[in-house]
Amino acid sequence: MSDASRAKMQAVLNFINEYNAEYGYAPTVREICAELNIKSTASAYYYIEKLTDEGYLSKSPNKNRAVSFKKNASVNIPLIGTVTAGQPIFAYENYEDYYSFPAGSFKGSDLFMLSVQGESMIEAGIYDGDKIIVRKQSVAENGDIVVALIDDSATVKRFFKRDGYFVLHPENETMQDIIVQDASILGIVIGLVRKF
């Protein structure tokens, strides 16, 4: 299975978990397709079957919305590269590894991880060598910690929108704000992994 297919399958698993936690039952196949921009129900069924075969889900025959997590189910979040907590560096996406977490640990259906390089976010508790968990989305609220793309370079900073420009604020008093007219939000930081 390709990295893209595995990432989509993980997104299906995450969405089913998030939906189930919010509503108390699983989403329909059409809801899965709509949420994850899957073009055909056959593709969604394929991912559900693979997740069932791999032991992440169980299904009750002859029932609608009868998909559920197995007790020890986990989600695998891909580590796709490095992001700076300092000056932006060239952004690249490369599936390096997968980290396993208990199902339901994080809200969001499209998650990825990045290794942090630099010290601009130390006052927010994000240190050089940490791995951040990011929910992919293109919008952010003031004060969110984001992964932003500036001229093909990615950085992790606290986000603020001002009249006509954006401020990417480092959480390190020795560093300056990055002020830009245009920035693409790649996602919101929702978790962190640190090895001791």
Biotite code that builds the C-alpha atoms (Angstrom):
import biotite.structure as struc

atoms = struc.array([
    struc.Atom([0.000, 0.000, 0.000], chain_id="A", res_id=1, res_name="MET", atom_name="CA", element="C"),
    struc.Atom([1.380, 3.416, -0.953], chain_id="A", res_id=2, res_name="SER", atom_name="CA", element="C"),
    struc.Atom([2.100, 6.115, 1.628], chain_id="A", res_id=3, res_name="ASP", atom_name="CA", element="C"),
    struc.Atom([-0.767, 8.201, 0.224], chain_id="A", res_id=4, res_name="ALA", atom_name="CA", element="C"),
    struc.Atom([-3.214, 5.284, 0.545], chain_id="A", res_id=5, res_name="SER", atom_name="CA", element="C"),
    struc.Atom([-2.030, 4.515, 4.064], chain_id="A", res_id=6, res_name="ARG", atom_name="CA", element="C"),
    struc.Atom([-2.419, 8.196, 5.021], chain_id="A", res_id=7, res_name="ALA", atom_name="CA", element="C"),
    struc.Atom([-5.960, 8.240, 3.587], chain_id="A", res_id=8, res_name="LYS", atom_name="CA", element="C"),
    struc.Atom([-6.797, 5.024, 5.444], chain_id="A", res_id=9, res_name="MET", atom_name="CA", element="C"),
    struc.Atom([-5.510, 6.629, 8.648], chain_id="A", res_id=10, res_name="GLN", atom_name="CA", element="C"),
    struc.Atom([-7.668, 9.685, 7.962], chain_id="A", res_id=11, res_name="ALA", atom_name="CA", element="C"),
    struc.Atom([-10.720, 7.400, 7.601], chain_id="A", res_id=12, res_name="VAL", atom_name="CA", element="C"),
    struc.Atom([-9.921, 5.744, 10.935], chain_id="A", res_id=13, res_name="LEU", atom_name="CA", element="C"),
    struc.Atom([-9.411, 9.094, 12.667], chain_id="A", res_id=14, res_name="ASN", atom_name="CA", element="C"),
    struc.Atom([-12.665, 10.494, 11.261], chain_id="A", res_id=15, res_name="PHE", atom_name="CA", element="C"),
    struc.Atom([-14.680, 7.442, 12.322], chain_id="A", res_id=16, res_name="ILE", atom_name="CA", element="C"),
    struc.Atom([-13.224, 7.772, 15.811], chain_id="A", res_id=17, res_name="ASN", atom_name="CA", element="C"),
    struc.Atom([-13.883, 11.513, 16.048], chain_id="A", res_id=18, res_name="GLU", atom_name="CA", element="C"),
    struc.Atom([-17.432, 11.175, 14.711], chain_id="A", res_id=19, res_name="TYR", atom_name="CA", element="C"),
    struc.Atom([-18.187, 8.284, 17.053], chain_id="A", res_id=20, res_name="ASN", atom_name="CA", element="C"),
    struc.Atom([-16.878, 10.255, 20.043], chain_id="A", res_id=21, res_name="ALA", atom_name="CA", element="C"),
    struc.Atom([-19.090, 13.229, 19.160], chain_id="A", res_id=22, res_name="GLU", atom_name="CA", element="C"),
    struc.Atom([-22.328, 11.457, 18.152], chain_id="A", res_id=23, res_name="TYR", atom_name="CA", element="C"),
    struc.Atom([-22.118, 8.044, 19.803], chain_id="A", res_id=24, res_name="GLY", atom_name="CA", element="C"),
    struc.Atom([-22.300, 6.123, 16.531], chain_id="A", res_id=25, res_name="TYR", atom_name="CA", element="C"),
    struc.Atom([-20.245, 5.741, 13.367], chain_id="A", res_id=26, res_name="ALA", atom_name="CA", element="C"),
    struc.Atom([-20.613, 7.939, 10.277], chain_id="A", res_id=27, res_name="PRO", atom_name="CA", element="C"),
    struc.Atom([-22.184, 6.640, 7.085], chain_id="A", res_id=28, res_name="THR", atom_name="CA", element="C"),
    struc.Atom([-19.956, 5.815, 4.143], chain_id="A", res_id=29, res_name="VAL", atom_name="CA", element="C"),
    struc.Atom([-21.276, 8.905, 2.354], chain_id="A", res_id=30, res_name="ARG", atom_name="CA", element="C"),
    struc.Atom([-20.362, 11.069, 5.355], chain_id="A", res_id=31, res_name="GLU", atom_name="CA", element="C"),
    struc.Atom([-16.849, 9.598, 5.284], chain_id="A", res_id=32, res_name="ILE", atom_name="CA", element="C"),
    struc.Atom([-16.598, 10.408, 1.566], chain_id="A", res_id=33, res_name="CYS", atom_name="CA", element="C"),
    struc.Atom([-17.832, 13.976, 2.066], chain_id="A", res_id=34, res_name="ALA", atom_name="CA", element="C"),
    struc.Atom([-15.556, 14.709, 5.027], chain_id="A", res_id=35, res_name="GLU", atom_name="CA", element="C"),
    struc.Atom([-12.403, 13.288, 3.457], chain_id="A", res_id=36, res_name="LEU", atom_name="CA", element="C"),
    struc.Atom([-13.050, 14.256, -0.161], chain_id="A", res_id=37, res_name="ASN", atom_name="CA", element="C"),
    struc.Atom([-13.183, 10.624, -1.282], chain_id="A", res_id=38, res_name="ILE", atom_name="CA", element="C"),
    struc.Atom([-14.751, 10.460, -4.734], chain_id="A", res_id=39, res_name="LYS", atom_name="CA", element="C"),
    struc.Atom([-16.518, 7.093, -4.547], chain_id="A", res_id=40, res_name="SER", atom_name="CA", element="C"),
    struc.Atom([-18.201, 5.046, -1.854], chain_id="A", res_id=41, res_name="THR", atom_name="CA", element="C"),
    struc.Atom([-16.307, 2.016, -3.180], chain_id="A", res_id=42, res_name="ALA", atom_name="CA", element="C"),
    struc.Atom([-13.042, 3.657, -2.106], chain_id="A", res_id=43, res_name="SER", atom_name="CA", element="C"),
    struc.Atom([-14.421, 4.372, 1.368], chain_id="A", res_id=44, res_name="ALA", atom_name="CA", element="C"),
    struc.Atom([-15.624, 0.762, 1.640], chain_id="A", res_id=45, res_name="TYR", atom_name="CA", element="C"),
    struc.Atom([-12.146, -0.381, 0.593], chain_id="A", res_id=46, res_name="TYR", atom_name="CA", element="C"),
    struc.Atom([-10.528, 1.591, 3.452], chain_id="A", res_id=47, res_name="TYR", atom_name="CA", element="C"),
    struc.Atom([-13.090, 0.298, 5.955], chain_id="A", res_id=48, res_name="ILE", atom_name="CA", element="C"),
    struc.Atom([-12.435, -3.286, 4.823], chain_id="A", res_id=49, res_name="GLU", atom_name="CA", element="C"),
    struc.Atom([-8.661, -2.809, 5.123], chain_id="A", res_id=50, res_name="LYS", atom_name="CA", element="C"),
    struc.Atom([-9.069, -1.306, 8.610], chain_id="A", res_id=51, res_name="LEU", atom_name="CA", element="C"),
    struc.Atom([-11.280, -4.237, 9.584], chain_id="A", res_id=52, res_name="THR", atom_name="CA", element="C"),
    struc.Atom([-8.792, -6.748, 8.146], chain_id="A", res_id=53, res_name="ASP", atom_name="CA", element="C"),
    struc.Atom([-5.948, -5.080, 10.067], chain_id="A", res_id=54, res_name="GLU", atom_name="CA", element="C"),
    struc.Atom([-7.932, -5.286, 13.307], chain_id="A", res_id=55, res_name="GLY", atom_name="CA", element="C"),
    struc.Atom([-8.630, -1.585, 13.862], chain_id="A", res_id=56, res_name="TYR", atom_name="CA", element="C"),
    struc.Atom([-12.385, -1.812, 13.273], chain_id="A", res_id=57, res_name="LEU", atom_name="CA", element="C"),
    struc.Atom([-15.094, -4.373, 13.764], chain_id="A", res_id=58, res_name="SER", atom_name="CA", element="C"),
    struc.Atom([-18.350, -4.529, 11.833], chain_id="A", res_id=59, res_name="LYS", atom_name="CA", element="C"),
    struc.Atom([-21.756, -5.901, 12.725], chain_id="A", res_id=60, res_name="SER", atom_name="CA", element="C"),
    struc.Atom([-23.389, -7.453, 9.669], chain_id="A", res_id=61, res_name="PRO", atom_name="CA", element="C"),
    struc.Atom([-26.797, -6.236, 8.476], chain_id="A", res_id=62, res_name="ASN", atom_name="CA", element="C"),
    struc.Atom([-26.673, -2.998, 10.476], chain_id="A", res_id=63, res_name="LYS", atom_name="CA", element="C"),
    struc.Atom([-26.203, 0.567, 9.300], chain_id="A", res_id=64, res_name="ASN", atom_name="CA", element="C"),
    struc.Atom([-23.430, 2.516, 11.008], chain_id="A", res_id=65, res_name="ARG", atom_name="CA", element="C"),
    struc.Atom([-22.224, -0.726, 12.550], chain_id="A", res_id=66, res_name="ALA", atom_name="CA", element="C"),
    struc.Atom([-18.513, 0.041, 12.430], chain_id="A", res_id=67, res_name="VAL", atom_name="CA", element="C"),
    struc.Atom([-16.735, 0.368, 15.754], chain_id="A", res_id=68, res_name="SER", atom_name="CA", element="C"),
    struc.Atom([-13.238, 0.444, 17.166], chain_id="A", res_id=69, res_name="PHE", atom_name="CA", element="C"),
    struc.Atom([-11.707, -2.642, 18.636], chain_id="A", res_id=70, res_name="LYS", atom_name="CA", element="C"),
    struc.Atom([-10.670, -2.160, 22.260], chain_id="A", res_id=71, res_name="LYS", atom_name="CA", element="C"),
    struc.Atom([-6.932, -1.918, 21.669], chain_id="A", res_id=72, res_name="ASN", atom_name="CA", element="C"),
    struc.Atom([-7.172, -0.019, 18.400], chain_id="A", res_id=73, res_name="ALA", atom_name="CA", element="C"),
    struc.Atom([-4.531, 2.531, 17.636], chain_id="A", res_id=74, res_name="SER", atom_name="CA", element="C"),
    struc.Atom([-4.000, 5.224, 15.055], chain_id="A", res_id=75, res_name="VAL", atom_name="CA", element="C"),
    struc.Atom([-0.770, 5.671, 13.149], chain_id="A", res_id=76, res_name="ASN", atom_name="CA", element="C"),
    struc.Atom([0.269, 9.239, 12.439], chain_id="A", res_id=77, res_name="ILE", atom_name="CA", element="C"),
    struc.Atom([2.907, 9.757, 9.743], chain_id="A", res_id=78, res_name="PRO", atom_name="CA", element="C"),
    struc.Atom([6.098, 11.681, 10.451], chain_id="A", res_id=79, res_name="LEU", atom_name="CA", element="C"),
    struc.Atom([6.534, 13.561, 7.183], chain_id="A", res_id=80, res_name="ILE", atom_name="CA", element="C"),
    struc.Atom([9.579, 15.754, 7.683], chain_id="A", res_id=81, res_name="GLY", atom_name="CA", element="C"),
    struc.Atom([11.132, 18.622, 9.604], chain_id="A", res_id=82, res_name="THR", atom_name="CA", element="C"),
    struc.Atom([9.890, 22.107, 10.429], chain_id="A", res_id=83, res_name="VAL", atom_name="CA", element="C"),
    struc.Atom([11.907, 24.915, 11.929], chain_id="A", res_id=84, res_name="THR", atom_name="CA", element="C"),
    struc.Atom([11.246, 26.703, 15.149], chain_id="A", res_id=85, res_name="ALA", atom_name="CA", element="C"),
    struc.Atom([13.557, 29.466, 14.041], chain_id="A", res_id=86, res_name="GLY", atom_name="CA", element="C"),
    struc.Atom([14.126, 30.854, 10.575], chain_id="A", res_id=87, res_name="GLN", atom_name="CA", element="C"),
    struc.Atom([11.955, 29.168, 7.933], chain_id="A", res_id=88, res_name="PRO", atom_name="CA", element="C"),
    struc.Atom([13.600, 26.428, 5.864], chain_id="A", res_id=89, res_name="ILE", atom_name="CA", element="C"),
    struc.Atom([12.559, 24.773, 2.624], chain_id="A", res_id=90, res_name="PHE", atom_name="CA", element="C"),
    struc.Atom([9.492, 22.622, 3.193], chain_id="A", res_id=91, res_name="ALA", atom_name="CA", element="C"),
    struc.Atom([9.436, 19.077, 1.912], chain_id="A", res_id=92, res_name="TYR", atom_name="CA", element="C"),
    struc.Atom([7.102, 16.199, 2.562], chain_id="A", res_id=93, res_name="GLU", atom_name="CA", element="C"),
    struc.Atom([8.567, 12.742, 2.933], chain_id="A", res_id=94, res_name="ASN", atom_name="CA", element="C"),
    struc.Atom([6.937, 9.922, 4.884], chain_id="A", res_id=95, res_name="TYR", atom_name="CA", element="C"),
    struc.Atom([9.763, 8.985, 7.257], chain_id="A", res_id=96, res_name="GLU", atom_name="CA", element="C"),
    struc.Atom([7.965, 6.896, 9.861], chain_id="A", res_id=97, res_name="ASP", atom_name="CA", element="C"),
    struc.Atom([4.651, 6.288, 11.611], chain_id="A", res_id=98, res_name="TYR", atom_name="CA", element="C"),
    struc.Atom([3.926, 6.767, 15.308], chain_id="A", res_id=99, res_name="TYR", atom_name="CA", element="C"),
    struc.Atom([1.155, 4.759, 16.940], chain_id="A", res_id=100, res_name="SER", atom_name="CA", element="C"),
    struc.Atom([-1.260, 6.296, 19.467], chain_id="A", res_id=101, res_name="PHE", atom_name="CA", element="C"),
    struc.Atom([-4.380, 4.901, 21.160], chain_id="A", res_id=102, res_name="PRO", atom_name="CA", element="C"),
    struc.Atom([-7.484, 5.517, 19.065], chain_id="A", res_id=103, res_name="ALA", atom_name="CA", element="C"),
    struc.Atom([-9.222, 8.673, 20.214], chain_id="A", res_id=104, res_name="GLY", atom_name="CA", element="C"),
    struc.Atom([-6.063, 10.390, 21.464], chain_id="A", res_id=105, res_name="SER", atom_name="CA", element="C"),
    struc.Atom([-6.437, 13.321, 19.066], chain_id="A", res_id=106, res_name="PHE", atom_name="CA", element="C"),
    struc.Atom([-9.365, 15.031, 17.389], chain_id="A", res_id=107, res_name="LYS", atom_name="CA", element="C"),
    struc.Atom([-9.094, 15.380, 13.662], chain_id="A", res_id=108, res_name="GLY", atom_name="CA", element="C"),
    struc.Atom([-9.075, 13.088, 10.695], chain_id="A", res_id=109, res_name="SER", atom_name="CA", element="C"),
    struc.Atom([-6.095, 14.425, 8.760], chain_id="A", res_id=110, res_name="ASP", atom_name="CA", element="C"),
    struc.Atom([-3.089, 14.346, 11.096], chain_id="A", res_id=111, res_name="LEU", atom_name="CA", element="C"),
    struc.Atom([0.649, 14.361, 10.516], chain_id="A", res_id=112, res_name="PHE", atom_name="CA", element="C"),
    struc.Atom([3.817, 14.845, 12.545], chain_id="A", res_id=113, res_name="MET", atom_name="CA", element="C"),
    struc.Atom([6.909, 16.964, 12.014], chain_id="A", res_id=114, res_name="LEU", atom_name="CA", element="C"),
    struc.Atom([10.290, 16.976, 13.752], chain_id="A", res_id=115, res_name="SER", atom_name="CA", element="C"),
    struc.Atom([11.095, 20.393, 15.219], chain_id="A", res_id=116, res_name="VAL", atom_name="CA", element="C"),
    struc.Atom([14.436, 22.026, 14.526], chain_id="A", res_id=117, res_name="GLN", atom_name="CA", element="C"),
    struc.Atom([15.330, 25.200, 16.420], chain_id="A", res_id=118, res_name="GLY", atom_name="CA", element="C"),
    struc.Atom([14.482, 27.048, 19.609], chain_id="A", res_id=119, res_name="GLU", atom_name="CA", element="C"),
    struc.Atom([11.979, 29.759, 18.704], chain_id="A", res_id=120, res_name="SER", atom_name="CA", element="C"),
    struc.Atom([9.073, 28.024, 20.489], chain_id="A", res_id=121, res_name="MET", atom_name="CA", element="C"),
    struc.Atom([10.756, 27.052, 23.777], chain_id="A", res_id=122, res_name="ILE", atom_name="CA", element="C"),
    struc.Atom([8.533, 29.313, 25.883], chain_id="A", res_id=123, res_name="GLU", atom_name="CA", element="C"),
    struc.Atom([5.534, 27.365, 24.535], chain_id="A", res_id=124, res_name="ALA", atom_name="CA", element="C"),
    struc.Atom([7.230, 24.114, 25.591], chain_id="A", res_id=125, res_name="GLY", atom_name="CA", element="C"),
    struc.Atom([8.282, 23.080, 22.074], chain_id="A", res_id=126, res_name="ILE", atom_name="CA", element="C"),
    struc.Atom([11.994, 22.222, 21.995], chain_id="A", res_id=127, res_name="TYR", atom_name="CA", element="C"),
    struc.Atom([14.559, 21.295, 19.374], chain_id="A", res_id=128, res_name="ASP", atom_name="CA", element="C"),
    struc.Atom([14.121, 17.592, 18.587], chain_id="A", res_id=129, res_name="GLY", atom_name="CA", element="C"),
    struc.Atom([10.465, 17.395, 19.666], chain_id="A", res_id=130, res_name="ASP", atom_name="CA", element="C"),
    struc.Atom([7.890, 15.989, 17.285], chain_id="A", res_id=131, res_name="LYS", atom_name="CA", element="C"),
    struc.Atom([4.692, 17.985, 16.881], chain_id="A", res_id=132, res_name="ILE", atom_name="CA", element="C"),
    struc.Atom([1.329, 16.521, 15.934], chain_id="A", res_id=133, res_name="ILE", atom_name="CA", element="C"),
    struc.Atom([-0.481, 18.708, 13.429], chain_id="A", res_id=134, res_name="VAL", atom_name="CA", element="C"),
    struc.Atom([-4.107, 18.708, 12.281], chain_id="A", res_id=135, res_name="ARG", atom_name="CA", element="C"),
    struc.Atom([-4.120, 19.673, 8.616], chain_id="A", res_id=136, res_name="LYS", atom_name="CA", element="C"),
    struc.Atom([-6.247, 22.761, 7.988], chain_id="A", res_id=137, res_name="GLN", atom_name="CA", element="C"),
    struc.Atom([-5.848, 26.003, 6.091], chain_id="A", res_id=138, res_name="SER", atom_name="CA", element="C"),
    struc.Atom([-7.340, 28.454, 8.607], chain_id="A", res_id=139, res_name="VAL", atom_name="CA", element="C"),
    struc.Atom([-6.271, 29.449, 12.104], chain_id="A", res_id=140, res_name="ALA", atom_name="CA", element="C"),
    struc.Atom([-7.508, 31.605, 14.944], chain_id="A", res_id=141, res_name="GLU", atom_name="CA", element="C"),
    struc.Atom([-5.412, 34.298, 16.587], chain_id="A", res_id=142, res_name="ASN", atom_name="CA", element="C"),
    struc.Atom([-3.137, 32.674, 19.155], chain_id="A", res_id=143, res_name="GLY", atom_name="CA", element="C"),
    struc.Atom([-3.067, 29.208, 17.537], chain_id="A", res_id=144, res_name="ASP", atom_name="CA", element="C"),
    struc.Atom([0.318, 27.549, 17.137], chain_id="A", res_id=145, res_name="ILE", atom_name="CA", element="C"),
    struc.Atom([0.554, 26.796, 13.433], chain_id="A", res_id=146, res_name="VAL", atom_name="CA", element="C"),
    struc.Atom([2.789, 25.313, 10.813], chain_id="A", res_id=147, res_name="VAL", atom_name="CA", element="C"),
    struc.Atom([2.928, 28.020, 8.146], chain_id="A", res_id=148, res_name="ALA", atom_name="CA", element="C"),
    struc.Atom([4.405, 28.097, 4.682], chain_id="A", res_id=149, res_name="LEU", atom_name="CA", element="C"),
    struc.Atom([6.169, 31.301, 3.632], chain_id="A", res_id=150, res_name="ILE", atom_name="CA", element="C"),
    struc.Atom([7.674, 31.335, 0.123], chain_id="A", res_id=151, res_name="ASP", atom_name="CA", element="C"),
    struc.Atom([8.086, 27.523, 0.068], chain_id="A", res_id=152, res_name="ASP", atom_name="CA", element="C"),
    struc.Atom([9.599, 27.518, 3.568], chain_id="A", res_id=153, res_name="SER", atom_name="CA", element="C"),
    struc.Atom([7.846, 26.039, 6.597], chain_id="A", res_id=154, res_name="ALA", atom_name="CA", element="C"),
    struc.Atom([7.998, 27.263, 10.172], chain_id="A", res_id=155, res_name="THR", atom_name="CA", element="C"),
    struc.Atom([6.133, 26.677, 13.443], chain_id="A", res_id=156, res_name="VAL", atom_name="CA", element="C"),
    struc.Atom([5.002, 29.852, 15.211], chain_id="A", res_id=157, res_name="LYS", atom_name="CA", element="C"),
    struc.Atom([2.085, 31.411, 17.076], chain_id="A", res_id=158, res_name="ARG", atom_name="CA", element="C"),
    struc.Atom([-0.314, 32.952, 14.541], chain_id="A", res_id=159, res_name="PHE", atom_name="CA", element="C"),
    struc.Atom([-1.938, 36.394, 14.615], chain_id="A", res_id=160, res_name="PHE", atom_name="CA", element="C"),
    struc.Atom([-3.915, 38.063, 11.837], chain_id="A", res_id=161, res_name="LYS", atom_name="CA", element="C"),
    struc.Atom([-3.755, 41.843, 11.719], chain_id="A", res_id=162, res_name="ARG", atom_name="CA", element="C"),
    struc.Atom([-5.207, 44.403, 9.284], chain_id="A", res_id=163, res_name="ASP", atom_name="CA", element="C"),
    struc.Atom([-3.617, 43.458, 5.972], chain_id="A", res_id=164, res_name="GLY", atom_name="CA", element="C"),
    struc.Atom([-0.811, 41.255, 7.276], chain_id="A", res_id=165, res_name="TYR", atom_name="CA", element="C"),
    struc.Atom([0.047, 38.226, 9.403], chain_id="A", res_id=166, res_name="PHE", atom_name="CA", element="C"),
    struc.Atom([2.322, 37.962, 12.425], chain_id="A", res_id=167, res_name="VAL", atom_name="CA", element="C"),
    struc.Atom([4.122, 34.684, 13.093], chain_id="A", res_id=168, res_name="LEU", atom_name="CA", element="C"),
    struc.Atom([5.275, 35.112, 16.665], chain_id="A", res_id=169, res_name="HIS", atom_name="CA", element="C"),
    struc.Atom([8.145, 33.059, 18.121], chain_id="A", res_id=170, res_name="PRO", atom_name="CA", element="C"),
    struc.Atom([7.736, 31.978, 21.728], chain_id="A", res_id=171, res_name="GLU", atom_name="CA", element="C"),
    struc.Atom([11.308, 32.989, 22.559], chain_id="A", res_id=172, res_name="ASN", atom_name="CA", element="C"),
    struc.Atom([11.961, 36.505, 23.831], chain_id="A", res_id=173, res_name="GLU", atom_name="CA", element="C"),
    struc.Atom([15.329, 36.655, 22.046], chain_id="A", res_id=174, res_name="THR", atom_name="CA", element="C"),
    struc.Atom([13.703, 36.330, 18.605], chain_id="A", res_id=175, res_name="MET", atom_name="CA", element="C"),
    struc.Atom([11.741, 38.713, 16.403], chain_id="A", res_id=176, res_name="GLN", atom_name="CA", element="C"),
    struc.Atom([8.255, 38.329, 14.931], chain_id="A", res_id=177, res_name="ASP", atom_name="CA", element="C"),
    struc.Atom([7.977, 37.352, 11.292], chain_id="A", res_id=178, res_name="ILE", atom_name="CA", element="C"),
    struc.Atom([5.590, 39.783, 9.589], chain_id="A", res_id=179, res_name="ILE", atom_name="CA", element="C"),
    struc.Atom([4.282, 38.803, 6.158], chain_id="A", res_id=180, res_name="VAL", atom_name="CA", element="C"),
    struc.Atom([1.569, 39.851, 3.740], chain_id="A", res_id=181, res_name="GLN", atom_name="CA", element="C"),
    struc.Atom([0.844, 36.277, 2.736], chain_id="A", res_id=182, res_name="ASP", atom_name="CA", element="C"),
    struc.Atom([1.230, 32.974, 4.560], chain_id="A", res_id=183, res_name="ALA", atom_name="CA", element="C"),
    struc.Atom([-0.323, 29.582, 3.927], chain_id="A", res_id=184, res_name="SER", atom_name="CA", element="C"),
    struc.Atom([-1.449, 27.714, 7.024], chain_id="A", res_id=185, res_name="ILE", atom_name="CA", element="C"),
    struc.Atom([-0.596, 24.019, 6.690], chain_id="A", res_id=186, res_name="LEU", atom_name="CA", element="C"),
    struc.Atom([-2.099, 23.033, 10.023], chain_id="A", res_id=187, res_name="GLY", atom_name="CA", element="C"),
    struc.Atom([-2.620, 23.616, 13.727], chain_id="A", res_id=188, res_name="ILE", atom_name="CA", element="C"),
    struc.Atom([-0.333, 22.042, 16.333], chain_id="A", res_id=189, res_name="VAL", atom_name="CA", element="C"),
    struc.Atom([-2.489, 19.809, 18.571], chain_id="A", res_id=190, res_name="ILE", atom_name="CA", element="C"),
    struc.Atom([0.087, 17.658, 20.340], chain_id="A", res_id=191, res_name="GLY", atom_name="CA", element="C"),
    struc.Atom([3.725, 16.966, 21.020], chain_id="A", res_id=192, res_name="LEU", atom_name="CA", element="C"),
    struc.Atom([5.975, 13.945, 21.476], chain_id="A", res_id=193, res_name="VAL", atom_name="CA", element="C"),
    struc.Atom([9.266, 14.211, 23.337], chain_id="A", res_id=194, res_name="ARG", atom_name="CA", element="C"),
    struc.Atom([11.815, 11.503, 24.024], chain_id="A", res_id=195, res_name="LYS", atom_name="CA", element="C"),
    struc.Atom([13.558, 11.634, 27.378], chain_id="A", res_id=196, res_name="PHE", atom_name="CA", element="C"),
])
